[in-house]
Amino acid sequence: MTKKKEQIWDGNVRDAALTILLAVDKNQAYSNLLLNQTINKYKIDAKDRALLTEITYGTLQNKYTLDYYLEPYIRSKVELWVRWLLRLSLYQVVYLSRIPAHAAVNEAVEIAKRRGHQGIASMVNGILRSVQRKGIPSIDLIEDPINRLAIETSHPNWLVERFIENYGVEITTEMLKENNIPPTHTVRVNLLKATVDEVVTLLDQEGITAKQSKLIPECIHIVNGQVAHTNVFKKGLVTIQDESSMMPANVLNPNNGWKVLDMCAAPGGKTTHLAEKMNNKGSILATDIHPHKLDLIEETSSRLGLDIIQTAPVDGRKAAEYLQKESFDAVLVDAPCSGLGVMRRKPDIKYTKREEDFESLHKIQLQLLDNAVQVLKDEGRLVYSTCTVDRLENEGTVRAFLASHPEMELASIENLPKELVDRQENGMLQVFPHDFGSDGFFVALFRKKAGSHA
């Protein structure tokens, strides 16, 4: 490969998007991380940044749908990069009305020449021109209803079947369609430094349009602009966090002066939220299995002006071996999970997850909870949360945990808005992506019975 072909950024947004898509496919790299790295490394301006983000995520989100549209027109086997180039180009033609179709096709041909040769360029041109002339095949032609929904929303068949088995066709259809809609950008206001109204005003002064959420009081929805580059962010008045992931700290609702353990804490969004809820009084031990990620927690704590958080590289599955038994007033277990609730932020998840992953994650989740019980005081609170919508990882883990720990009981979730409180079932709250436009998320609140011994 020549140096020209390896170059990720020469001012060509579509070429950069193609490079990212290939890395995601070949190396199982995370699209959101690669996108951010590309934008930051090459200092891509706002206009190009928006297009790069849209065509990268859009092509990934709709991969199976685009393949269905292309299938009648691809006569022979094509190289991986060519297939991604065709997907990328067809995404612009089908989904983006403001980009002229001829511009997307011409750009695809130029990229094919640079990365390959004239023969490949001619084939790409022929395929895309044929699609333009003859149109895309109707998804209604797919007879099997599960396969039709899978292609329409670009999710694997097995996952569609699993969701329907868990929640029925209606919820599944709404959720899968929502997964392809770009997420709302939200931030959490650091109420120790400013009020929500003050932050909205300050953001407006920096050219960022924002409005308070109707759901979580300390949450602000960003209508436009990049918060991370503002003085409001740099001075620690806000933290970038999805609205759903603000639920666990509210549900745990720790008191000032408590000793709290955040067991899977990196990158620290929920840890710092807990510290703010405690008015920066008491102590929080933030542990994570990955030592290098603890730096992120310390950086965020420092920016927010929080000094009650200590970090330690501890595998939560062995926490009881390292930490004093029955010494914490509250424990948060925001467990590793399949991430099925955040697929619109990380569209690669739906193509890389396997059905066998769920059982192994379920076991890890139970090991974490087993250790949490041992370090929790009598009458202490334990919150279990995930960013997934899978029943085995959520309700299945809760029920298995309760079956092996009679000293624990589910408690009613109260410290949330009525719309959320009313959705809980026996102390378990499942939020779907289509409910409030936030991530899919699960929270359960436990209480350790008085006089029990782990």
Summary of the structure (lengths in Angstrom):
residues: 454
radius of gyration: 23.8
end to end distance: 60.2
largest distance: 77.8
contacts: 1536
relative contact order: 0.09
helix: 53%
strand: 14%
